[in-house]
Amino acid sequence: MKPNYPSRLPIAHLPTPLEKLERLTRHLGGPDIYIKRDDQTGLAGGGNKTRKLEFLVADALKHGCDHLITTGAAQSNHCRQTAAAAAKYGLGCSLVLCGQMPDTVTGNLLLNHLLGAHLYWTGERDRSQVIPEVVAEVETMGRKPYLIPLGGSNVWGATGYVLAMEELATQLSRANVNIDFVIVGSSSGGTQAGMVLGARVVGFHGRIIGISIDHPAEELQMHVAALATATATHLGLGTTAVADLVDVNDDYLGGGYAVVGEAEREAIRMVAQLEGILLDPVYTGRAMAGLIDLIRWGAFTRGQSVLFWHTGGTAALPAFADKLL
Ligand SMILES: *Cc1c(COP(=O)(O)O)cnc(C)c1O
């Protein structure tokens, strides 16, 4: 299968490193653990949205748009990376952030200010009410807006992770490493959707397990499968069967979105102190807590290999200082 990729901007620092976590592997005494460093993709702190934005911003420029609009939580990594991409290409950027403006400007929110984004707070309202108002305002300024959905999770965004699987396959074959399982935090679904389609494209046979960050498994599974199928069509791959490749685990939802609990704290400290690698409080801390728990319960055997896909998010750490100490 050869995808017909749309045009893409070379934004990300690629390929991101593939590393073995020797000390974490020994500490947990289970499968061999590898990590894919998409926390090192660039755009003012890195993260998985950079690969998505390579295709999204290319599409914006193709349509002559000069202003990016997107939405997310107050500490959204996606919003910060979008603001950085806009700056890099000389585009305006408006961010619709959920809830009230917090008292302390830190983490990704601080970076959004430094990157020159215009910020709108939804307050009590739903973001779907606020976004059209911001679109209209940008148009009144005489600019042409390009709307990027939550998490950049549409067929353009997911395409970034189809390509990422090609990158991984090349790295694995050069390093002569076989991967049995991939663990990735999954929320708006674009990353996992791209990965499962990419796995089909490159003939990757490891099982990709999305650790749900904030949705019931069935709901996220259906969403990811639908997006992967739509992305297959978008890339000219026809009716590629991908739904059966979508595996979602919702055992680690904890106290809800962005609620840091003991499991996330333990995972963040463990990986920091054994490997010198920072995870984030909302996504990768939770996904790693899931991996640690699965290893402890014997979900994998010794001799098997697990790849933890680091999707970034460390820019949010300072905003959660009081929950992490
Ligand atoms: C957005 C994000 C995710 C989830 O990716 P989706 O494509 O939305 O499922 C995971 N980790 C981090 C750090 C993120 O910012």
Ligand as a Chemical Component Dictionary entry (heavy atoms), coordinates in Angstrom:
data_LIG
# 
_chem_comp.id                   LIG 
_chem_comp.type                 NON-POLYMER 
_chem_comp.pdbx_formal_charge   0 
_chem_comp.three_letter_code    LIG 
# 
loop_
_chem_comp_atom.comp_id 
_chem_comp_atom.atom_id 
_chem_comp_atom.alt_atom_id 
_chem_comp_atom.type_symbol 
_chem_comp_atom.charge 
_chem_comp_atom.model_Cartn_x 
_chem_comp_atom.model_Cartn_y 
_chem_comp_atom.model_Cartn_z 
_chem_comp_atom.pdbx_ordinal 
LIG C1 C1 C 0 -2.813 15.757 22.451 1  
LIG C2 C2 C 0 -1.915 14.880 23.245 2  
LIG C3 C3 C 0 -2.098 13.482 23.287 3  
LIG C4 C4 C 0 -3.271 12.794 22.655 4  
LIG O1 O1 O 0 -3.199 12.763 21.264 5  
LIG P1 P1 P 0 -4.576 12.659 20.439 6  
LIG O2 O2 O 0 -4.149 12.654 19.029 7  
LIG O3 O3 O 0 -5.383 13.848 20.842 8  
LIG O4 O4 O 0 -5.254 11.403 20.846 9  
LIG C5 C5 C 0 -1.187 12.724 23.983 10 
LIG N1 N1 N 0 -0.151 13.296 24.624 11 
LIG C6 C6 C 0 0.054  14.625 24.620 12 
LIG C7 C7 C 0 1.209  15.171 25.384 13 
LIG C8 C8 C 0 -0.821 15.461 23.929 14 
LIG O5 O5 O 0 -0.618 16.789 23.960 15 
# 
loop_
_chem_comp_bond.comp_id 
_chem_comp_bond.atom_id_1 
_chem_comp_bond.atom_id_2 
_chem_comp_bond.value_order 
_chem_comp_bond.pdbx_ordinal 
LIG C1 C2 SING 1  
LIG C2 C3 SING 2  
LIG C2 C8 DOUB 3  
LIG C3 C4 SING 4  
LIG C3 C5 DOUB 5  
LIG C4 O1 SING 6  
LIG O1 P1 SING 7  
LIG P1 O2 DOUB 8  
LIG P1 O3 SING 9  
LIG P1 O4 SING 10 
LIG C5 N1 SING 11 
LIG N1 C6 DOUB 12 
LIG C6 C7 SING 13 
LIG C6 C8 SING 14 
LIG C8 O5 SING 15 
# 
